[in-house]
Amino acid sequence: MYHESVNDKIGGKKLTVTYCPLCNSAIVFNRKLTYKGKEYMLDFGVSGMLRKSDLVMWDRQTQSWWQQLTGEALSGKLKGAQLDIVPSSIVSLNSFLDTYLRGKVLSTVTDGSARTI
């Protein structure tokens, strides 16, 4: 519940993992976007706003606002653009730990003292 948007790189692909606690939706997007012939590498954060009871994200590069459930830019320079959704799934922590023995879990600890489970 602490991390609603995380920018990361997995297997060389730059992704944003999003989670809306209000509607319990987790969606992963490719941060690389080509729109109107121009390429962007976007970093996302949370705007603090909701639309249709869903999280509204914003990108740091253009200040555009994005609907979390659809990946569509709602306003700003990239209005109308569509992020590519990356297939993902929600699993329990136990299932994750059983499947990915060396997996890392994002922590609420931000002082560097968090450990790998």
BELGIKA-V346125 format. One record per pair of residues at least 6 apart in sequence whose C-alpha atoms are under 7 Angstrom apart, sorted by the first residue. I is the first residue (numbers start at 0). J is the second residue. Records with the same first field share a line. If there is no record, write none. Layout:
BEGIN
I: J, J
END
This chain:
BEGIN
0: 20
1: 107
3: 17, 18, 19
4: 15, 16, 17, 18, 43, 44, 45
5: 15, 16, 17
6: 14, 15, 16, 42, 43
7: 13, 14, 15
8: 14
13: 29, 30
14: 27, 28, 29, 30
15: 27, 28, 29, 30, 43
16: 26, 27, 28
17: 25, 26, 27
18: 24, 25, 26
19: 25, 53, 54
21: 52, 53
22: 52, 53
27: 84, 85, 87
28: 82, 83, 84, 85
29: 82, 83, 84, 85
30: 40, 41, 42
31: 39, 40, 41
32: 38, 39, 40, 82
33: 39
34: 80
41: 58, 59, 60
42: 58, 59
43: 56, 57, 58, 59
44: 56, 57, 58
45: 55, 56, 57
46: 55, 56, 57
48: 54, 55
49: 55
53: 67, 68
54: 66, 67
55: 64, 65, 66, 67
56: 64, 65, 66, 67
57: 63, 64, 65
58: 64
61: 76
62: 75
63: 72, 74, 75, 76, 77, 78
64: 72, 73, 74, 75
65: 71, 72, 73
66: 72, 73
70: 81, 82
71: 79, 80, 81, 82
72: 78, 79, 80, 81
73: 79
96: 102
103: 115, 116
104: 115
106: 113
END
